[in-house]
Amino acid sequence: MAGTEKDTVKILVACEFSGIVRDAFTERGHYVVSCDLLPSERPGAHYKGDVREMLTADDATSWDMMIAFPPCTHLSRSGQRWWRGTYEQEQSLDFVSFLLNVPIPRIALENPIGVISTAICKPDQIIQPWQYGHPETKATCLWLENLPLLTPTNIVEGRTPRVYYEPPGPDRWRNRSRTLQGIADAMAEQWTLT
């Protein structure tokens, strides 16, 4: 169902190459642009470049909402033995702080359990794919600003850690980082209600 001009929300989806979240909101009639250093895997409104270029002082205030998926390589619990206290981790935390402090009225930041919780602040919510129709586990943290907690939409059986068992290879990181459709749909349905 397309939104009317009155209820259309202008949304920036930061650090998303897949287009999954962007498309979930777009299908509901909103103006959405994804941004990533990589090109989008799907056709749609996408800015290939650093999201900070889109969030200058003037540009940031033109967005109603931002959903950000900062790279987790230096932030996740699984990488702490290699990255704890490194320059790379410090830069990643600075980027997260930047995203959380952009002057956009509604912000969601997603990342797995990791150093953000201790270095910046605890998440507002931790969700699992099996709460949104996907029979697998992947504890995912959400930091929310002026957005409600996500309500589970389709609790299913199965608790396979698919992401953990993703085989080594050049696309492993890419396959592990895509947002699942059920979670993207829940975000789009629940976060644009007025």
Beta strands, then each sheet from edge to edge (+ up, - down):
strand 1: 10-14
strand 2: 31-36
strand 3: 46-48
strand 4: 65-68
strand 5: 106-112
strand 6: 125-127
strand 7: 140-145
sheet 1: 3+ 2+ 1+ 4+ 5+ 7- 6+
end
